[in-house]
């Protein structure tokens, strides 16, 4: 099992898009459903020609997948 994380494929404009269109709506949806969490929510993304696609969300601590942080 491995993970890949790099800042050079996500510039500030893409980061803002990801926060506005993926991260904030997910957090708001979890709150609206009464499922707030204090863990790290990690979005597994695939960058495609059509734009970013969400593959999965992982919300946990102490997992090897969080090591790139």
C-alpha positions in Angstrom: 0.0 0.0 0.0 1.3 3.4 -0.8 0.3 7.0 -1.3 1.4 9.8 -3.5 1.3 13.5 -2.6 2.9 16.4 -4.3 2.2 20.1 -4.3 3.5 20.8 -7.8 0.5 19.3 -9.7 -2.0 21.5 -7.7 -1.5 25.2 -8.0 -3.3 27.8 -5.9 -6.2 28.1 -8.4 -6.8 24.4 -8.4 -6.5 24.2 -4.6 -9.2 26.9 -4.3 -11.4 25.0 -6.7 -11.0 21.8 -4.8 -11.8 23.5 -1.5 -14.8 25.3 -2.9 -16.3 22.4 -5.0 -15.3 19.3 -3.0 -14.0 19.9 0.5 -16.5 22.4 1.8 -19.6 20.7 0.3 -18.5 17.4 1.9 -18.0 19.0 5.3 -21.3 20.9 5.1 -23.1 17.7 4.0 -21.6 15.7 6.9 -22.7 18.5 9.3 -26.2 18.6 7.9 -26.5 14.8 8.4 -25.2 15.0 12.0 -22.0 13.2 11.1 -19.4 15.8 12.0 -15.9 14.4 12.5 -12.7 15.7 14.1 -10.5 13.3 12.2 -8.5 14.2 9.1 -10.6 13.9 6.0 -8.4 12.8 3.1 -9.8 13.0 -0.4 -8.3 10.5 -2.8 -8.4 12.4 -6.2 -7.6 11.4 -9.7 -6.6 14.4 -11.9 -8.1 13.7 -15.4 -8.4 15.7 -18.6 -12.0 16.5 -17.5 -10.9 17.7 -14.2 -10.4 16.2 -10.7 -12.5 13.1 -9.9 -13.0 11.9 -6.3 -12.1 8.3 -5.9 -12.6 8.0 -2.1 -12.6 9.8 1.2 -10.6 8.5 4.2 -11.3 10.0 7.6 -9.0 8.6 10.2 -5.8 9.0 12.3 -2.8 6.7 12.5 -3.2 5.2 9.1 -0.2 4.7 6.8 -2.0 6.5 4.0 -1.8 9.7 6.0 2.1 9.7 6.0 2.6 12.0 3.0 1.2 14.8 5.2 
